[in-house]
C-alpha cells in the first residue's frame, strides 16, 4: 500500500508520531522531495530514502510495484491537505497544538516585511492609528452579531501585535523585542496575577480575584520604580497608575472610577462635591463635564458600562435617521 505521510510545517522536524516512525522503518521504500525538512531527521534515524521530485501520481513504476506487497511511504510536502491518490492511505505524522497557526502569521509577516514595499516602510508611528481603529472595528463586528466578521476583525487586531513586534525585532539599539518576548511577557503576567490558579492562594470569588489583581499590580509598579510602600520622601504609587488617558472619555471616566472603587477610595470623591479647584460656573463646558462624570457614577451604580450604553443609543439614533431618510 502507498502511505502518504503528512507533516505540519508548524511542528519541528523529527517530532513524529510513533505510527509514523514505524511506517518509515518498515517501509519497502521511502520517497521524499528534495529539500524536505524531515530529511535530516531521517538521516539521523538511519532511515534510507529516495529523492523523488516527480508528482505523487508519477511515482516510478518500479517503486510503485513495491507497494503491492509492502508499504511505500511518500513524504508529502508539509501542509494541511496533501494530495492522496486513489487507493493510498493518509497517515498524519504530527498534529498541531492549539495556537500553532500563529506560527504561520509570524512567517507571513516576516515575508511581507522583507518583500512588500508598503509593509517594509511601516514604522510604529505610521501603524499607530490602526492600534485604535482595528479594536473598534472588532467591537462593531461583535455588536452586529456577525460572528464571521468578528473573527476576521480579531485577526486584523492580532496583525497589529505581530506587525509591531516584527518592527521592534529589527532594532539594534538594545531596545528590540520579538513576538515571543511579547507572548512570554503576558504569560508571566497572567501567572503572577492568578496565584489562585498557579499557586496556593484561595479566593472567595471574582471580586476577590480583582482585588488581588490590583494589589499585585501595585506591587509590580513599586518594584519597577524602585519604590517601597512607606519610603520617606518618595511618591507612593497611585491606584490610578497605568490608566490610559488616550481612551474615549466615557470609558476613561468609568475605568478611573472602577479602579478607585476597588482600591477602597470613597465613592463620594467621584461626585466631585468637594472639588475646590474646580470653578464650576466659570465655564459652562466644565459644568457639562461634571454632569457627564456624575452620569458615569450613576451608570456604575446601576451596574452598566456608560461607553456601551452610549454606543447602544448611538446605534438606535442611526436607525432613526436612516428610517427618516427612507421616508
C-alpha positions as CSV (number, residue, x, y, z in Angstrom):
1,X,0.0,0.0,0.0
2,X,1.1,3.5,-0.7
3,X,1.1,5.6,2.5
4,X,1.1,9.4,2.2
5,X,2.8,10.7,5.3
6,X,1.5,14.2,6.1
7,X,3.5,16.5,8.4
8,X,2.9,20.0,9.7
9,X,5.2,23.0,8.9
10,X,4.4,24.2,12.4
11,X,6.0,21.2,14.2
12,X,9.7,20.8,14.5
13,X,11.2,18.1,12.1
14,X,11.6,14.8,13.8
15,X,8.7,15.2,16.1
16,X,6.6,12.5,14.5
17,X,4.1,10.1,16.0
18,X,5.1,6.5,16.8
19,X,2.9,5.1,14.0
20,X,4.7,7.4,11.6
21,X,8.2,6.2,12.7
22,X,7.0,2.6,12.5
23,X,5.8,3.2,8.9
24,X,9.1,4.8,7.9
25,X,11.2,2.0,9.4
26,X,9.2,-0.9,8.0
27,X,8.5,0.6,4.5
28,X,9.9,-1.1,1.4
29,X,10.8,2.4,0.2
30,X,10.6,5.9,1.5
31,X,10.2,8.7,-1.1
32,X,10.6,12.3,-0.4
33,X,11.0,15.5,-2.5
34,X,14.4,17.2,-2.3
35,X,14.8,19.7,0.5
36,X,12.0,18.2,2.6
37,X,12.6,19.5,6.2
38,X,12.2,15.9,7.6
39,X,15.2,14.6,5.7
40,X,17.9,15.4,8.3
41,X,15.7,13.6,10.9
42,X,15.6,10.5,8.6
43,X,19.3,10.7,8.2
44,X,19.8,10.8,11.9
45,X,17.5,7.9,12.4
46,X,19.3,5.8,9.8
47,X,16.3,5.5,7.5
48,X,17.1,5.3,3.8
49,X,15.0,7.3,1.4
50,X,14.9,8.1,-2.3
51,X,14.6,11.6,-3.6
52,X,11.6,11.8,-5.9
53,X,10.9,15.2,-7.5
54,X,8.0,13.8,-9.5
55,X,4.4,14.5,-8.7
56,X,2.9,11.9,-6.4
57,X,0.9,10.4,-9.2
58,X,4.1,9.9,-11.3
59,X,6.0,7.7,-8.8
60,X,8.3,5.4,-10.9
61,X,6.7,2.1,-11.8
62,X,9.4,0.0,-10.2
63,X,8.8,1.8,-6.9
64,X,5.0,1.6,-7.2
65,X,5.3,-2.1,-7.8
66,X,6.8,-2.5,-4.3
67,X,3.6,-1.2,-2.8
68,X,1.8,-4.4,-4.0
69,X,3.3,-6.4,-1.1
70,X,4.8,-3.9,1.3
71,X,4.1,-0.3,2.2
72,X,5.8,2.5,0.3
73,X,5.9,5.8,2.2
74,X,5.6,9.1,0.3
75,X,6.7,12.0,2.5
76,X,4.5,14.8,1.2
77,X,5.5,18.4,1.4
78,X,4.4,19.8,4.8
79,X,0.9,21.2,4.7
80,X,-2.6,20.6,5.9
81,X,-4.1,18.8,2.8
82,X,-1.5,16.8,0.8
83,X,-2.8,15.1,-2.4
84,X,-3.7,11.4,-1.8
85,X,-4.1,9.1,-4.9
86,X,-6.9,6.6,-5.1
87,X,-6.1,3.5,-3.0
88,X,-3.5,5.3,-0.9
89,X,-3.7,5.8,2.8
90,X,-3.2,9.1,4.6
91,X,-1.1,9.0,7.8
92,X,-0.8,12.2,9.7
93,X,2.6,12.1,11.3
94,X,2.1,15.0,13.7
95,X,-0.6,17.3,15.0
96,X,-0.7,21.0,15.6
97,X,-1.2,22.2,19.1
98,X,-3.8,24.8,19.7
99,X,-2.4,28.2,18.6
100,X,0.2,26.6,16.3
101,X,-1.2,28.5,13.3
102,X,0.1,31.7,14.9
103,X,3.5,30.4,13.5
104,X,2.0,30.9,10.0
105,X,1.1,34.5,10.8
106,X,4.6,35.2,12.1
107,X,6.2,33.7,9.0
108,X,3.8,35.6,6.7
109,X,4.6,38.9,8.5
110,X,8.4,38.2,8.1
111,X,8.0,37.7,4.4
112,X,5.8,40.7,3.9
113,X,8.3,42.9,5.8
114,X,11.1,41.6,3.5
115,X,9.3,41.6,0.2
116,X,6.4,44.1,0.2
117,X,7.4,47.7,-0.3
118,X,4.5,49.0,1.7
119,X,5.0,46.7,4.7
120,X,8.7,47.3,4.6
121,X,8.4,51.1,5.1
122,X,6.0,51.0,8.0
123,X,7.0,52.2,11.5
124,X,5.5,52.1,14.9
125,X,4.3,55.6,14.3
126,X,2.7,55.0,10.9
127,X,0.9,52.0,12.3
128,X,-0.3,53.7,15.5
129,X,-3.7,54.8,14.2
130,X,-4.5,51.1,13.5
131,X,-4.0,50.3,17.2
132,X,-7.2,52.3,17.8
133,X,-9.1,51.6,14.6
134,X,-8.8,47.8,14.5
135,X,-10.2,47.1,18.0
136,X,-13.1,49.4,17.3
137,X,-13.9,47.6,14.1
138,X,-13.8,44.3,16.1
139,X,-16.2,45.8,18.6
140,X,-18.5,46.9,15.8
141,X,-18.5,43.4,14.3
142,X,-19.3,41.9,17.8
143,X,-22.2,44.3,18.2
144,X,-23.5,43.4,14.7
145,X,-23.8,39.7,15.7
146,X,-21.8,38.6,12.7
147,X,-19.5,36.0,14.2
148,X,-17.5,35.6,11.0
149,X,-16.9,39.3,10.7
150,X,-15.9,39.3,14.4
151,X,-13.4,36.5,13.7
152,X,-11.9,38.4,10.8
153,X,-11.6,41.7,12.7
154,X,-9.9,39.9,15.6
155,X,-7.4,38.7,13.0
156,X,-6.8,42.3,11.9
157,X,-6.3,43.3,15.6
158,X,-3.9,40.4,16.1
159,X,-1.9,41.5,13.0
160,X,-1.1,44.8,14.7
161,X,0.5,43.0,17.6
162,X,2.6,40.8,15.2
163,X,3.5,43.7,13.0
164,X,4.7,46.0,15.8
165,X,6.7,43.1,17.3
166,X,8.3,42.4,13.9
167,X,9.4,46.1,13.6
168,X,10.7,46.1,17.1
169,X,12.8,42.9,16.4
170,X,14.7,44.8,13.7
171,X,16.2,47.4,16.2
172,X,19.8,47.1,17.1
173,X,20.0,49.7,19.8
174,X,19.4,47.4,22.7
175,X,15.6,48.0,22.9
176,X,14.5,45.3,20.5
177,X,12.0,42.6,21.4
178,X,10.3,39.8,19.4
179,X,6.8,38.4,19.3
180,X,8.0,35.6,21.6
181,X,9.0,38.3,24.1
182,X,5.5,39.7,23.9
183,X,4.0,36.3,24.5
184,X,6.4,35.4,27.3
185,X,5.6,38.7,29.0
186,X,1.9,38.3,29.0
187,X,2.1,34.7,30.1
188,X,4.4,35.6,33.0
189,X,2.0,38.4,34.0
190,X,-1.1,36.1,33.9
191,X,0.7,33.6,36.1
192,X,1.8,36.2,38.6
193,X,-1.6,37.8,38.8
194,X,-3.5,34.5,39.1
195,X,-2.0,33.0,42.3
196,X,-5.3,31.3,43.0
197,X,-4.7,29.2,39.8
198,X,-0.9,28.9,39.6
199,X,-0.1,29.0,43.3
200,X,-1.7,28.1,46.7
201,X,-3.8,31.3,47.2
202,X,-7.5,30.7,47.9
203,X,-10.2,33.2,46.8
204,X,-13.9,33.5,47.6
205,X,-15.0,34.7,44.2
206,X,-14.5,37.0,41.2
207,X,-14.4,40.2,43.3
208,X,-11.5,39.0,45.4
209,X,-9.7,38.0,42.2
210,X,-10.0,41.6,41.0
211,X,-8.7,43.0,44.4
212,X,-5.8,40.6,44.3
213,X,-5.0,41.6,40.7
214,X,-4.9,45.3,41.6
215,X,-2.7,44.7,44.7
216,X,-0.3,42.6,42.7
217,X,-0.2,45.2,40.0
218,X,0.6,47.9,42.6
219,X,3.4,45.8,44.0
220,X,4.8,45.3,40.5
221,X,4.8,49.1,39.9
222,X,6.6,49.7,43.2
223,X,9.2,47.2,42.2
224,X,9.7,48.6,38.8
225,X,10.1,52.2,40.1
226,X,12.4,51.1,42.9
227,X,9.9,52.5,45.4
228,X,8.9,51.0,48.8
229,X,5.4,51.4,50.2
230,X,6.5,53.6,53.1
231,X,9.7,55.0,51.9
232,X,10.0,58.6,53.2
233,X,10.3,61.4,50.7
234,X,9.3,59.2,47.7
235,X,6.0,59.4,45.8
236,X,3.7,56.5,46.7
237,X,2.1,54.7,43.7
238,X,-1.5,55.6,43.0
239,X,-4.4,53.3,42.5
240,X,-4.9,55.1,39.2
241,X,-1.4,54.5,37.8
242,X,-1.5,52.9,34.4
243,X,-5.0,54.0,33.4
244,X,-4.5,55.1,29.7
245,X,-5.8,58.6,29.2
246,X,-5.9,58.2,25.5
247,X,-9.1,56.2,25.6
248,X,-12.6,57.7,24.9
249,X,-13.6,60.0,27.7
250,X,-16.6,58.0,29.0
251,X,-14.6,54.8,29.1
252,X,-11.8,56.7,30.8
253,X,-14.1,58.0,33.5
254,X,-15.6,54.6,34.1
255,X,-12.1,52.9,34.4
256,X,-10.9,55.6,36.8
257,X,-14.0,55.1,39.0
258,X,-13.8,51.3,38.9
259,X,-10.1,51.3,39.7
260,X,-10.7,53.8,42.6
261,X,-13.6,51.8,44.0
262,X,-11.5,48.5,44.0
263,X,-8.8,50.4,45.9
264,X,-11.2,51.5,48.6
265,X,-11.3,55.1,47.6
266,X,-14.5,56.8,48.9
267,X,-17.3,56.9,46.2
268,X,-18.1,60.5,47.3
269,X,-14.9,61.7,45.5
270,X,-16.4,60.7,42.2
271,X,-19.4,63.0,42.7
272,X,-16.9,66.0,42.7
273,X,-18.7,67.7,45.5
274,X,-15.5,68.8,47.3
275,X,-13.6,69.7,44.1
276,X,-12.4,73.1,45.4
277,X,-10.1,73.6,42.4
278,X,-13.0,73.3,40.0
279,X,-14.5,76.7,39.3
280,X,-17.8,75.3,38.0
281,X,-19.8,78.3,36.8
282,X,-16.7,79.9,35.3
283,X,-17.1,77.8,32.2
284,X,-20.4,76.2,31.1
285,X,-18.3,73.4,29.5
286,X,-16.8,72.5,32.8
287,X,-20.3,72.1,34.3
288,X,-21.2,69.7,31.4
289,X,-18.1,67.7,32.1
290,X,-19.0,67.4,35.7
291,X,-22.5,66.2,34.8
292,X,-21.1,63.6,32.4
293,X,-18.8,62.4,35.1
294,X,-21.7,62.1,37.5
295,X,-23.7,60.2,34.9
296,X,-20.8,57.7,34.8
297,X,-21.2,57.3,38.6
298,X,-24.9,56.7,38.0
299,X,-24.2,54.1,35.3
300,X,-21.6,52.3,37.5
301,X,-24.1,52.2,40.5
302,X,-26.6,50.6,38.1
303,X,-24.0,48.0,37.0
304,X,-23.9,49.4,33.5
305,X,-21.0,50.4,31.3
306,X,-21.5,54.0,30.1
307,X,-19.5,53.6,27.0
308,X,-21.5,50.6,25.8
309,X,-24.8,52.3,26.8
310,X,-24.0,55.4,24.8
311,X,-22.9,53.2,21.9
312,X,-26.3,51.4,22.0
313,X,-28.1,54.7,21.9
314,X,-25.9,55.8,19.0
315,X,-27.0,52.7,17.1
316,X,-30.6,53.4,17.8
317,X,-30.2,57.1,16.7
318,X,-28.6,55.9,13.5
319,X,-31.6,53.6,12.8
320,X,-34.0,56.5,13.4
321,X,-32.0,58.8,11.0
322,X,-32.0,56.1,8.3
323,X,-35.7,55.5,8.7
324,X,-36.3,59.2,8.4
325,X,-34.2,59.3,5.2
326,X,-36.1,56.5,3.7
327,X,-39.4,58.2,4.4
